[in-house]
Amino acid sequence: YWLGDYGFTTAWNSTKGKGVTVAIIDTGVNGSVTELRGAVTGGTDVSGLGSPDGQTPVGDPDESGHGTMVASLLAGRGTGEGSGVIGVAPEASLLTVSVAFGQDTGAEKSNDEQIAEGVKWAVDNGADVINMSLTRNTRDWPESWDEAFTYAFEHDVVVVAAAGNRGSGTT
């Protein structure tokens, strides 16, 4: 229902995302799931905990599937008439950047540094759009993000980030 309610099926008359590369900075994207076969064209792990291609979800097992869910909503291919998950841009290509979220993850770098590195990697590896379905529980962000976002801007890459994504709210 949401594809029609939010106008995506109408937008498909113009494009389904073919020729667009979207980088997903998240827990990693398992590109072998049925809905994403052929969608993930590259990736990296900036946490030091996942696989080099970013396709091994990292972090808390209860939450490590978040990146794959986000990728499915974005570029799920669908499996047939009336079944499967089809995303808002089912013909887009995906890059995955796996990041270890939270404290005491075992990652060598902080979440903030991983995200900044992930943004720059995505720009350098052909992203047209960078999706960050994540948020911070602070009113500001690190200077390294300013530098990374500026780098994306200078290379005509759009960065889309979540706002109000925390169930308990952001203080």
SVG drawing of the C-alpha trace seen along z (x, -y; Angstrom):
<svg xmlns="http://www.w3.org/2000/svg" viewBox="-2 -21 43 37">
<polyline fill="none" stroke="black" stroke-width="0.4" points="0.0,0.0 2.8,-2.5 4.2,-2.4 1.0,-3.8 0.1,-6.0 3.4,-7.8 3.5,-8.2 6.2,-5.7 4.2,-3.7 3.5,-7.0 7.2,-7.9 8.0,-4.6 6.4,-6.0 9.5,-8.2 12.2,-6.0 12.7,-3.0 16.3,-4.0 18.1,-2.5 21.5,-4.0 21.5,-5.4 23.9,-4.1 22.9,-4.4 25.3,-3.8 23.8,-2.5 25.8,-3.3 24.4,-0.9 25.1,2.4 25.9,4.0 23.7,5.4 23.4,9.1 23.3,9.0 22.5,12.7 18.9,12.4 16.5,13.1 15.2,9.5 18.6,8.0 20.3,10.5 22.1,8.4 21.4,5.1 24.6,4.9 27.5,4.0 30.2,3.1 30.9,2.4 33.3,2.1 33.5,2.6 34.8,-0.4 34.3,1.2 37.1,3.8 34.6,6.4 32.8,7.4 33.7,8.8 35.7,6.6 32.7,6.3 30.4,4.9 28.0,7.8 28.4,9.4 26.1,7.6 27.9,6.4 26.8,5.6 24.2,6.8 22.6,9.9 19.1,8.5 19.9,5.3 22.5,6.3 19.8,6.9 18.9,3.3 21.0,2.5 19.5,5.4 16.0,4.2 16.8,0.6 18.3,1.9 15.2,4.0 12.9,1.0 15.1,-1.0 16.0,1.4 14.3,4.7 13.7,6.4 10.5,8.2 10.1,11.9 6.9,11.9 3.5,10.5 2.0,9.9 4.8,11.4 8.2,10.4 9.5,7.0 9.9,4.4 11.6,1.2 11.1,-2.4 13.9,-2.2 14.0,1.5 16.4,0.9 19.0,-1.1 22.4,0.3 23.6,0.5 26.9,0.0 27.1,1.2 29.2,-0.3 29.1,1.7 29.5,-0.2 29.5,1.1 27.0,-0.9 26.9,-1.4 29.5,-1.2 31.9,1.6 31.6,3.1 35.2,4.0 35.7,1.7 39.0,-0.2 37.3,-3.5 34.4,-5.3 31.0,-5.2 31.5,-8.9 34.8,-8.2 33.5,-5.1 30.6,-7.1 32.8,-9.9 35.1,-7.3 32.1,-5.5 30.8,-8.7 34.1,-9.4 34.4,-5.8 30.9,-6.0 31.7,-9.2 35.0,-7.7 33.3,-4.5 30.5,-6.0 27.6,-6.8 25.0,-9.2 23.1,-9.1 24.2,-8.2 21.5,-6.8 22.1,-7.0 19.1,-5.5 20.7,-6.4 20.6,-9.3 22.5,-10.7 21.1,-11.5 22.8,-14.9 22.1,-18.3 25.4,-18.3 27.7,-16.0 31.4,-15.6 33.6,-17.9 34.6,-14.8 31.0,-14.6 31.1,-18.2 34.2,-17.4 32.7,-14.2 29.4,-15.9 31.3,-18.8 33.3,-16.2 30.0,-14.6 28.5,-18.0 31.6,-19.0 31.2,-15.7 27.4,-16.2 26.5,-13.3 23.2,-13.7 23.3,-12.6 20.0,-11.5 19.9,-11.0 17.1,-10.0 15.6,-12.4 13.6,-11.4 14.5,-7.8 14.7,-6.9 11.6,-5.2 12.3,-6.9 12.9,-10.3 16.1,-12.4 16.8,-14.5"/>
</svg>
